[in-house]
Amino acid sequence: MQLTWSLRMLRRYDFKCMTCDHIEEQWVDSSDLFATCPECGDTSQRIISSVSSHFKGIGWPDADDKWARDHERAASK
């Protein structure tokens, strides 16, 4: 008996319905370009969405950092 392993990479993508414009995030295989809309049941197409990021740690000033406040004040003058 021979076992065959199938390693599929599931990733999270956003899909937009072509009929009702509903946007939903789904876990699918990376090669899937289309999915079924959960709202109307029609075809949804994979779309590219923006990614938010937040840098933490030394060297990345945040809003509470004195350096960031001083430079923000200087830029607004």
MDAnalysis code that builds the backbone (N, CA, C; Angstrom):
import MDAnalysis as mda
import numpy as np

u = mda.Universe.empty(231, n_residues=77, atom_resindex=np.repeat(np.arange(77), 3), trajectory=True)
u.add_TopologyAttr("name", ["N", "CA", "C"] * 77)
u.add_TopologyAttr("resid", np.arange(1, 78))
u.add_TopologyAttr("resname", ["MET", "GLN", "LEU", "THR", "TRP", "SER", "LEU", "ARG", "MET", "LEU", "ARG", "ARG", "TYR", "ASP", "PHE", "LYS", "CYS", "MET", "THR", "CYS", "ASP", "HIS", "ILE", "GLU", "GLU", "GLN", "TRP", "VAL", "ASP", "SER", "SER", "ASP", "LEU", "PHE", "ALA", "THR", "CYS", "PRO", "GLU", "CYS", "GLY", "ASP", "THR", "SER", "GLN", "ARG", "ILE", "ILE", "SER", "SER", "VAL", "SER", "SER", "HIS", "PHE", "LYS", "GLY", "ILE", "GLY", "TRP", "PRO", "ASP", "ALA", "ASP", "ASP", "LYS", "TRP", "ALA", "ARG", "ASP", "HIS", "GLU", "ARG", "ALA", "ALA", "SER", "LYS"])
u.atoms.positions = np.array([
    [0.848, -1.182, 0.000],
    [0.000, 0.000, 0.000],
    [0.898, 1.251, 0.000],
    [0.622, 2.153, -0.919],
    [1.423, 3.360, -1.036],
    [0.571, 4.560, -0.635],
    [1.124, 5.394, 0.229],
    [0.421, 6.596, 0.659],
    [0.891, 7.779, -0.173],
    [-0.035, 8.574, -0.588],
    [0.292, 9.774, -1.340],
    [-0.124, 10.974, -0.512],
    [0.829, 11.827, -0.226],
    [0.542, 13.013, 0.562],
    [0.359, 14.206, -0.364],
    [-0.667, 14.950, -0.104],
    [-0.906, 16.159, -0.876],
    [-0.788, 17.352, 0.064],
    [0.233, 18.143, -0.143],
    [0.442, 19.323, 0.678],
    [-0.100, 20.527, -0.071],
    [-1.210, 21.033, 0.411],
    [-1.817, 22.202, -0.220],
    [-1.612, 23.390, 0.698],
    [-1.179, 24.480, 0.115],
    [-0.965, 25.691, 0.895],
    [-2.242, 26.521, 0.900],
    [-2.910, 26.569, 2.040],
    [-4.094, 27.407, 2.172],
    [-3.649, 28.783, 2.646],
    [-4.176, 29.779, 1.980],
    [-3.859, 31.158, 2.333],
    [-5.156, 31.934, 2.409],
    [-5.071, 33.083, 3.053],
    [-6.251, 33.924, 3.230],
    [-6.267, 34.987, 2.142],
    [-7.345, 35.012, 1.372],
    [-7.498, 35.990, 0.292],
    [-8.861, 36.666, 0.414],
    [-8.955, 37.874, -0.133],
    [-10.235, 38.569, -0.218],
    [-10.864, 38.276, -1.568],
    [-12.173, 38.058, -1.552],
    [-12.933, 37.808, -2.769],
    [-14.074, 38.807, -2.854],
    [-14.307, 39.319, -4.061],
    [-15.393, 40.272, -4.294],
    [-16.370, 39.656, -5.280],
    [-17.653, 39.651, -4.901],
    [-18.686, 39.075, -5.749],
    [-18.898, 39.950, -6.976],
    [-19.045, 39.321, -8.116],
    [-19.247, 40.056, -9.368],
    [-20.685, 40.570, -9.505],
    [-21.609, 40.024, -8.718],
    [-23.016, 40.404, -8.816],
    [-23.415, 41.412, -7.739],
    [-23.181, 41.058, -6.462],
    [-23.667, 41.902, -5.360],
    [-22.574, 42.753, -4.711],
    [-21.319, 42.670, -5.186],
    [-20.180, 43.441, -4.679],
    [-19.835, 43.151, -3.216],
    [-20.285, 42.016, -2.696],
    [-19.951, 41.611, -1.327],
    [-18.485, 41.190, -1.286],
    [-17.744, 41.667, -0.281],
    [-16.337, 41.315, -0.125],
    [-16.197, 40.464, 1.126],
    [-15.512, 39.324, 0.973],
    [-15.313, 38.426, 2.104],
    [-13.932, 37.798, 2.033],
    [-13.373, 37.558, 3.196],
    [-12.073, 36.920, 3.311],
    [-12.290, 35.408, 3.439],
    [-11.539, 34.623, 2.666],
    [-11.682, 33.172, 2.703],
    [-10.322, 32.509, 2.682],
    [-10.225, 31.336, 3.330],
    [-9.021, 30.506, 3.277],
    [-9.167, 29.563, 2.101],
    [-8.304, 29.703, 1.101],
    [-8.375, 28.867, -0.095],
    [-6.974, 28.464, -0.530],
    [-6.904, 27.541, -1.468],
    [-5.644, 27.158, -2.078],
    [-5.090, 28.361, -2.834],
    [-3.791, 28.508, -2.858],
    [-3.190, 29.688, -3.484],
    [-3.441, 29.773, -4.986],
    [-3.837, 28.688, -5.626],
    [-4.097, 28.721, -7.064],
    [-5.554, 29.060, -7.397],
    [-6.428, 29.138, -6.386],
    [-7.844, 29.445, -6.634],
    [-8.033, 30.931, -6.910],
    [-8.594, 31.249, -8.069],
    [-8.861, 32.642, -8.424],
    [-10.325, 33.021, -8.211],
    [-11.191, 32.018, -8.068],
    [-12.617, 32.261, -7.905],
    [-13.155, 31.462, -6.732],
    [-14.233, 31.959, -6.130],
    [-14.921, 31.273, -5.039],
    [-16.412, 31.552, -5.175],
    [-17.199, 30.967, -4.304],
    [-18.645, 31.185, -4.319],
    [-19.011, 32.225, -3.275],
    [-19.809, 33.200, -3.662],
    [-20.242, 34.261, -2.755],
    [-21.211, 33.679, -1.726],
    [-20.970, 33.919, -0.427],
    [-21.874, 33.399, 0.597],
    [-23.205, 34.149, 0.661],
    [-23.256, 35.346, 0.097],
    [-24.483, 36.147, 0.132],
    [-25.478, 35.740, -0.952],
    [-25.008, 35.692, -2.210],
    [-25.938, 35.432, -3.311],
    [-25.664, 34.110, -4.037],
    [-24.532, 33.483, -3.766],
    [-24.213, 32.208, -4.392],
    [-23.583, 32.313, -5.768],
    [-23.329, 33.519, -6.246],
    [-22.714, 33.706, -7.560],
    [-21.182, 33.635, -7.415],
    [-20.479, 33.916, -8.490],
    [-19.024, 33.810, -8.516],
    [-18.374, 35.045, -7.917],
    [-17.369, 34.813, -7.057],
    [-16.548, 35.882, -6.485],
    [-15.149, 35.754, -7.047],
    [-14.533, 36.888, -7.327],
    [-13.190, 36.899, -7.884],
    [-12.200, 37.366, -6.825],
    [-11.018, 36.745, -6.799],
    [-9.986, 37.127, -5.845],
    [-9.489, 38.523, -6.173],
    [-9.339, 39.359, -5.152],
    [-8.882, 40.737, -5.342],
    [-7.634, 40.964, -4.499],
    [-6.894, 42.000, -4.834],
    [-5.714, 42.389, -4.079],
    [-6.147, 43.456, -3.082],
    [-5.841, 43.241, -1.819],
    [-6.212, 44.171, -0.761],
    [-4.967, 44.791, -0.148],
    [-5.158, 45.947, 0.459],
    [-4.031, 46.598, 1.126],
    [-3.708, 45.872, 2.427],
    [-2.487, 45.983, 2.839],
    [-2.018, 45.330, 4.048],
    [-1.655, 46.400, 5.062],
    [-2.125, 46.240, 6.288],
    [-1.738, 47.182, 7.330],
    [-0.575, 46.590, 8.115],
    [0.324, 47.457, 8.535],
    [1.468, 46.982, 9.306],
    [1.753, 47.971, 10.416],
    [2.308, 47.464, 11.477],
    [2.686, 48.292, 12.612],
    [4.061, 47.827, 13.070],
    [5.047, 48.701, 12.961],
    [6.406, 48.353, 13.337],
    [6.614, 48.656, 14.813],
    [7.143, 47.691, 15.540],
    [7.399, 47.857, 16.964],
    [8.867, 47.588, 17.245],
    [9.331, 48.160, 18.339],
    [10.706, 47.897, 18.745],
    [11.572, 49.137, 18.617],
    [12.825, 48.960, 18.901],
    [13.786, 50.061, 18.872],
    [13.978, 50.532, 17.432],
    [13.942, 51.848, 17.250],
    [14.175, 52.424, 15.931],
    [12.905, 52.767, 15.168],
    [11.749, 52.357, 15.685],
    [10.478, 52.666, 15.034],
    [9.675, 53.562, 15.959],
    [9.681, 54.883, 15.725],
    [8.963, 55.783, 16.630],
    [7.448, 55.581, 16.509],
    [6.768, 55.664, 17.644],
    [5.315, 55.592, 17.616],
    [4.738, 56.933, 18.082],
    [3.439, 57.023, 18.184],
    [2.784, 58.289, 18.499],
    [3.129, 58.794, 19.900],
    [3.501, 57.912, 20.810],
    [3.835, 58.320, 22.174],
    [5.297, 58.714, 22.329],
    [6.075, 58.567, 21.319],
    [7.505, 58.836, 21.383],
    [7.758, 60.346, 21.314],
    [8.613, 60.859, 22.216],
    [8.927, 62.283, 22.224],
    [9.547, 62.720, 20.892],
    [10.402, 61.890, 20.318],
    [11.030, 62.215, 19.039],
    [9.969, 62.408, 17.955],
    [8.978, 61.530, 17.920],
    [7.930, 61.614, 16.905],
    [7.078, 62.867, 17.102],
    [6.752, 63.184, 18.357],
    [5.949, 64.397, 18.625],
    [6.701, 65.650, 18.203],
    [8.007, 65.720, 18.535],
    [8.804, 66.894, 18.176],
    [8.884, 67.065, 16.661],
    [9.096, 65.983, 15.929],
    [9.192, 66.071, 14.478],
    [7.841, 66.369, 13.832],
    [6.776, 65.898, 14.447],
    [5.443, 66.205, 13.929],
    [5.144, 67.697, 14.107],
    [5.527, 68.259, 15.260],
    [5.330, 69.691, 15.490],
    [6.172, 70.519, 14.508],
    [7.400, 70.111, 14.285],
    [8.285, 70.835, 13.372],
    [7.769, 70.783, 11.938],
    [7.172, 69.673, 11.550],
    [6.664, 69.531, 10.185],
    [5.414, 70.351, 9.964],
    [4.649, 70.601, 11.031],
    [3.395, 71.346, 10.870],
    [3.626, 72.853, 10.856],
    [4.853, 73.320, 11.197],
    [5.133, 74.765, 11.212],
    [5.392, 75.292, 9.828],
])
